[in-house]
């Protein structure tokens, strides 16, 4: 079974992940506030606006940004089509014809392709 995942930012080398009791939260290594905390990656424009009203910098994880830089993590062909449609810079994301992309497999793959400094403390993300 292929899990179609529209999150553009999971294929970017600037992805930051922080663990919290409620799970993993994503941040953007290209965007920090004046305190040096990473912008939060959130789902959809409504959530971006809600975070901004709270004074938290946020980026739509489904669209990514102009600073998208592929991490080298390959995408399932179906996922590749979706993320390229969302952000044309994703055309450089490699394709893996044999990818399974179940929820567990995908998170494991994301962790495997994160750079060494990508796992950060919860305190390093804006919240």
C-alpha positions as CSV (number, residue, x, y, z in Angstrom):
1,X,0.0,0.0,0.0
2,X,1.3,3.4,-0.9
3,X,0.8,6.3,1.4
4,X,0.4,9.5,-0.6
5,X,2.0,12.2,1.4
6,X,1.8,15.7,0.2
7,X,4.3,17.2,2.6
8,X,6.9,18.9,0.4
9,X,9.2,19.8,3.3
10,X,9.9,16.2,4.3
11,X,12.1,16.0,1.1
12,X,14.1,19.1,2.0
13,X,17.5,19.1,3.6
14,X,16.5,22.0,5.8
15,X,13.9,20.0,7.7
16,X,14.3,20.0,11.5
17,X,12.5,17.5,13.8
18,X,11.9,17.9,17.5
19,X,10.4,15.3,19.7
20,X,7.8,16.3,22.3
21,X,5.4,14.2,24.4
22,X,2.8,14.7,21.7
23,X,5.0,13.4,18.9
24,X,7.4,14.9,16.4
25,X,7.1,18.5,15.3
26,X,8.8,19.9,12.2
27,X,10.6,23.1,11.7
28,X,12.5,24.9,8.9
29,X,16.2,25.3,9.1
30,X,16.1,28.2,6.6
31,X,13.8,30.3,8.8
32,X,14.5,31.5,12.3
33,X,13.1,34.3,14.5
34,X,15.3,36.8,16.4
35,X,15.7,34.3,19.2
36,X,17.2,31.8,16.8
37,X,14.2,29.4,17.0
38,X,13.1,27.6,13.9
39,X,9.8,28.4,12.1
40,X,7.2,25.7,12.6
41,X,6.0,23.6,9.6
42,X,2.2,23.3,9.8
43,X,-0.6,21.9,7.7
44,X,-2.3,24.4,5.5
45,X,-2.7,28.2,5.1
46,X,-5.3,28.4,7.9
47,X,-2.9,26.9,10.4
48,X,-0.1,29.2,9.1
49,X,-2.4,32.2,9.8
50,X,-3.4,30.9,13.2
51,X,0.2,30.5,14.2
52,X,1.1,34.0,12.9
53,X,-1.7,35.5,15.0
54,X,0.1,33.9,18.0
55,X,3.4,35.5,17.0
56,X,4.8,32.2,15.7
57,X,6.5,32.0,12.3
58,X,5.0,29.2,10.3
59,X,5.4,27.7,6.8
60,X,2.9,25.5,5.0
61,X,4.5,22.0,5.0
62,X,2.4,21.1,1.9
63,X,3.9,24.0,-0.2
64,X,7.4,24.4,1.1
65,X,9.3,27.5,0.1
66,X,11.6,29.0,-2.5
67,X,14.5,27.8,-0.4
68,X,13.6,24.1,-1.0
69,X,16.8,22.0,-1.3
70,X,16.3,18.3,-1.7
71,X,17.8,16.1,1.0
72,X,18.3,13.2,-1.4
73,X,15.4,11.2,0.1
74,X,13.7,9.5,-2.8
75,X,9.9,9.6,-3.2
76,X,7.5,7.0,-4.4
77,X,6.5,7.9,-8.0
78,X,2.9,8.7,-6.9
79,X,4.2,11.0,-4.1
80,X,6.7,12.6,-6.5
81,X,4.0,13.7,-8.8
82,X,2.0,15.3,-5.9
83,X,5.0,17.2,-4.4
84,X,6.2,18.4,-7.8
85,X,2.7,19.8,-8.4
86,X,2.8,21.5,-5.0
87,X,6.3,22.9,-5.4
88,X,8.1,22.7,-8.8
89,X,11.5,22.7,-7.1
90,X,10.7,19.1,-6.0
91,X,11.4,18.0,-9.6
92,X,14.9,17.3,-8.3
93,X,13.7,14.8,-5.7
94,X,14.8,11.3,-6.7
95,X,12.2,8.7,-7.5
96,X,12.2,5.2,-5.9
97,X,10.0,2.8,-7.9
98,X,10.1,0.3,-5.0
99,X,9.2,2.6,-2.1
100,X,6.4,1.4,0.2
101,X,5.7,4.7,2.0
102,X,3.5,3.3,4.8
103,X,3.4,5.6,7.8
104,X,6.1,3.7,9.7
105,X,8.4,3.2,6.7
106,X,8.1,6.8,5.7
107,X,9.1,8.2,9.1
108,X,12.0,5.8,9.3
109,X,13.1,7.0,5.9
110,X,12.8,10.6,6.8
111,X,15.0,10.1,9.9
112,X,17.6,8.2,7.8
113,X,17.9,11.1,5.4
114,X,18.0,13.9,7.9
115,X,21.4,15.6,8.3
116,X,23.1,15.1,11.6
117,X,22.0,18.4,13.0
118,X,18.4,18.0,12.0
119,X,17.1,16.5,15.2
120,X,16.7,19.4,17.6
121,X,15.3,20.1,21.0
122,X,11.6,21.1,21.4
123,X,13.0,24.4,22.7
124,X,14.6,25.1,19.4
125,X,11.2,25.3,17.7
126,X,8.9,28.3,18.0
127,X,5.9,27.3,20.1
